Amino acid sequence: MDLHEKEKMYQRLIIFTLLIGMVIYYFEKIIGFLAWIGAMCLPFLFGAGLAFVFNIISNNLMCYLIKWFDIKETKIKRVLSNILAIFLVLAVFAAFVGIVIPKILFSIQLLMSNFPQMIYEFYIWLLDITKHVDLVHNFLQHLDINAFSTFAIDNVSKKISSWLVSGGANDIFGSIFMILSTTFSWFAQAFIAIVFSFLLLFNKKQVVRETKSLLKAYLPEKDYEKTRHVLKLIIRIFTSYVGGTCLECLILGSLVTAGSLIMKIPYAFLIGLVVGIGALVPMFGALVAALLCAFFIAITSPVQGFTFIIMFICIQQVEGNFIYPQVVGKSVGFPPMYIIVAITIGANVAGIIGIIIFIPICSCIYQLVSEDVLTRLQRVKEVSD
């Protein structure tokens, strides 16, 4: 290495060290700036996500139309499939708001109104099963169940009263403007996101064409092909994961609701919704949600709570062995032992949203690393041969 090359290397090391030092020194300001950029881009990111979901539905509709009616895809038919996809999402949302939410609210109201009676029946059941255990049975007999059942209500009332006396209510009146401005901001961001998703959906070909042109213009041919391969892999994995997971959650929630109605288990719509949402978290999300639902059911009737757990295990076995492989399949291609790592990282980075999106993100990274490892091993084998 000559003197000129050494000078360049030292200059790069100095610049790199200065950059690292500036990042460490201004770390909080950099994070704040990135958070500001993220908040500004949030409606567009959300709109892109909506457009991605609309596009999945539209593509599936077009595929079924081509398969069933043996027709060719045209611009008008693509526009009609996009409109139909939007209407399907709106119809599902309207049905959820108009049918499911009232049922859920009724279940919650019934649960709250029956809570004291549920506590008392649960107490009687505990007395019955612990009658041969003297220590626990004597403790339960001396327990004032009426005071216990009203403790939560009294405690909440005292907290509300003390909050009002201390002037906490004045804070509400003083922050009405902030609440209204925040609500307006949410509506504005939601409107921008929806409009942006429509624009992306109906101009998908133009966006794809311009993106390809930019990549081809600014990247060498080899890097362009690699970038194109990576983007195709990301789109394929996210499409399979988002579409399959949402459909699987809908099927599992519907099966739990139908089974609960058949078995005459209370709060059928509520527990179906909770289990369906919990199924968004792979591996143990649906089970945790089912255990939570079983606990509330067991307060009303321990037998029905146990029956619900047995029913859920049977439904989950059928769903996991027959429905899930057909709906989601192995297209995500992510080993189960790494899913726990992805869930943990996602939960710490972005909460529930992180849990949902970090699995396909980590799956993309896993497949790209696997491809690179296979390529390098093949090169080593060729050199050794």
N, C-alpha and C positions, 0 to 999 in steps of 0.2 A: 504494500500500500504506500503510494507516494505521499508527499507533503500536502498536495492540493486535496486529495481524497480525505486525509486525516483532518484537515481544516473543516471540510464540509461535515464530516462525522461529528466533530466537536461542536460545530454550530448547531446541528440538529439536536444533539444532546442538551445543549444549553437552552435552546428554545423549548424543547420538550419538558425540561425541568421547570422552566419558568411558567409554562402553561399549567403543569400539575400544581405548582405553588399557588397560582392565581385561583385555580379551581378550589383548592382547599381553603384559601383565605376568604374568597367570596362565595363559599358554598351555599349559604343561606340565601343570598341575593340571587344566585343562579337558579336555585330551586324555586324561589318566588317568581322569577321571570318565566321559568318553564311552566309553573302552575298557571300564571296569567295567560300564557300562550294556549295552554290546554283548555282553560275556561273559555277563551275566545273561540277556539275551534270545536268546542264540545257540540254545538248544534249540528255542525257539518259532519262530525264523526258519527253522531247519532243518526243523522239523515242517511249517511252512507250505509250504516248498519241496516236501517229500514229498507233501503233500496236493495241491499243484498238479500234480505228475506223475501221481499216482493219478487226479486228476480228468480230465486229458487222456486217459488210457487209458479211463476209464469213459465219457466223452463219445463217443469213437470207437466203443466197443462198442455203446453205445445207438444211435448213428447207423446202424451196420451192421445191427443188429437191426430197426430201423424200415424200413430200405431193403430188406432181404432178406425179412422176414416180414410186412411191412406191418402193424405193430402200433403202438399208441399208448403213449406214455411214461406210466407210473404210478409212484406212490411205491414200490411193492414192486419193480417192475422196475428202478427206479433203484438201490435198495438192493442188488439182486442183481448189477447191473452193477458197483457199487462193490466188492462182495465179490469178484467175478470179477477185477477189476483188481488188487486186492491179492494174490490168489492167483497171478495171472500174474507179478507182480513177484517174489513169493516163489519161484515155480517157476524163473524165470530165475536168481535168485540161488543157489538150491539146485543147479541144473545147472552154474552157473559154479564153485561150490565143489566139487561132487562129480566133475565131469568135466573142466572146463577147467584148474582149478588143479593137479591131479595131472599133467596133461600139461605144463603150464608148468614145474612143479618138476622134472619129469624132463628137460625140455629144458635147464634151468639146470644141473642136476647133470651132464648129459652134456657141456654146454659147458665146465664147470669141469674135469671129469676129462680131457677131450681137449685142454685148453688148451696143454700143452707140445708135443704132437704137431702141433697147429694152427700154433703158432709155427714149428716146424721146417719144415713143409710150405710155409708162407708164405715162409720164408727161402730154401728151394730154388727157389721160383717167382721170387723177386726175383733170385737168382743167374742164373736162366735168361734173364730178360728184359733183364738189364743186362750180358750178356757182351760186347756191342759197345761198352759205355761203360767204358773201362778204369778211370777214377778211382773210380766207384761200385762197379764189380765187385771191384776190389782191396780197397777198404774193407770190403765185405761178406765177402770171403774171410778177412780177418784178424779178423773179428768172432767172438767166442766166444758162439755161439748158446746153448749149454747153460747158461752162466752167466747169459745174458740171460733165458732162460725160467724159471730158478729165482730170479731176482733179486726178483721181486715176493713170492714165498712167503717167502724168507729175510728180506726187509725187514719183512714183516708179523710174522713170528715174533719178530724182534729187538724190534720195537716192543711186542709183547704181553709179552715177557719183561721188558723194562725197565719196563713199566707195572706188572707184578706185583711186581717187586723194589722199586720206588719206593713201594709201598703203595697203588697204585691200586685193587687188589681190595678193600681195606678200605672204600673209598668206596662200593662196591656194597652191602656188608653194612650199612653205615651208612645207606644210603638205601632199604632195602627197604620201610620203612613209607611213604616218599614215593611209591615206585613203586606200591605197593598202593593207596594213597589216590587217586593220579592215575588208575589203572585203574578203580577203583570209580566215580570221578567221571565218567569217560568213559562207562561203562556206564549210569550213572544219567541222564546227559544224553541218551544215545541212546534210552533207554527213554521218557523224558519227551517227546522229539521224536516218536517213533513213536506214542505214545498221543495226543499233541496232533494229529498228522496225521490219525489215524482220527477224532477228534472233529470236526475241521474238515471232513473229507470227508463224513461222514454228517449234518452239520448245515450244509451249504453254503447252503441256501436261507435258513435263519435268519440266518446271518452276513451274507449279501448284503442281506437285508431290513433288518436293524438298521443296517448301514452306510449304506444309502440313506436311512433315517429320520434318522440323525445328520447326514448331509450336507444333507438338505433342511431340517432344523430350524435349523441354524446358518449356512447359506449363503444369500445372496440367490438368486433364481430364475436369474438370468443366470450367476452363478458356479457354481451347482449344475449347470447344463447343461454348462458348460465342464469342470468336474471329472469329471462322468460320462463325457464324451467322452474325456478324457485316460485315465481308468481303463480304458475299453473298448479304447482303442488299445494301452495297455500289456499288457493281458491277451491281446489278439490277437497282438501281436508275440512276446511271451514264449512263448505256446502254440505258435505256428508254429516258432519258433526251437528251443525245447527238444525238442519232439516230432520235428521234422524232423532236427535235428542228431543226436540219439541214434539214430534209425533209420538215418540215413546212415552213422554210425560203425559200427553193427552190420553193415550190408550190406557196407561196404568191408572191415572186418576178416574177415568170413566169406568174401568173394571172395578175399582175399589168402591165407587159410588153405587154402581149397579149391584155389587155383592152385598153392600151394606143395606140397600133397600130390600133386597130379597131376604136377607137374614134379619130384617127389622131392627137393625142397629141404629141408634139415634145419631143425629147430626151427620147424615149420609153425605150431603153436598159439601159440608164444611170439611170433613175428613178426606173426601175425595180431592178437594182443592189443595189441602195441606200436603197430602201425599204426592200429588202431581207436581207441586212446586218443589217439594223436597227431592224429587227424582232428578231435578236439574243438576244436583250434586251427585256425581257418579259414586258407585260402590256402596256408600252407607247413608246417603241423603234420604232416600225413601224409607229406609228402616228406622232412622232417627225420628222422622216425621210420624211414622206409624206408631212407634212407641209412645210418642207424645200424645197422639190421638187416643191410644189405648188407655193411657193413664186417666184422661178426662172421662172416657166411657166407663172405666172401672169405678170411678167415683159414683156414677149413677147405678151401675150394675157390674160387679166384678165378673160375673159369668159372661156378660156380653163383651166386656173388655177382653177376657181370655178368648172368647169366640172370634173377636175381631182380629186378634194376633194370629190365630190359626188360619183364618180366612186370608189374611194378608200374606202369610208365608206361602200358602198354596198358590195365590195369584202371582206372587213374585217369582215362584219357581216356574210356572207356566210362561210368564212374561220373559223371564231371563233366558230360558232354554229354547223357546220357540219364536217369540215375537221380536225380542231385541236383536238376535242375529239376522233376522230378515229385514228389520227396519234400519238399524244402524250398520250391522255387519262388521267386518274387520277393516273397513276402508280407512278408519282413523289410524290404525296400526300403531298403537301405543301400549306397551306392556303394562299390566296392572300394578306392578311394583313401583313404576315411575308415576302413576296417577296420583298416589298419595303425596309424592314430592311436589307435583304440579299444583295440587289442591292446597297444600300448606303454603307454598310460595305465593299463589294467587290470593289466598285469604289475607296474608300479611301485606300484600302490595295494594290490593284494591277491593278487599272485602268480598261480598257475594259475587259481584261482577267479575272480580279476579278469579274466583273459583271456577266460574263458568267458562271464561275465555282462555285461561291459562292452559287448559288441557289441549285444545287444538294448537295453541302456540307452541307448547312443548312438544307436541306430536310432530309439528313441522320441523322443529330443530332436531328432534330425534331421527327423523327420516333423512334429513339433509346430512347429518353427521354419519349415519349408516352408509349412505351412498358414497360419501367421501372416503370412509374407511375401506369400503370394498374396492374403490378405485385405486387407493394407495397400496392395498395388499396385492391387487392385480399387477401393479407396476413392479412391486418388489419381487413377485413371482416371475415376471417376465425377465427382470434383470438377473435373477438367480439362475434361470434356465439358460 
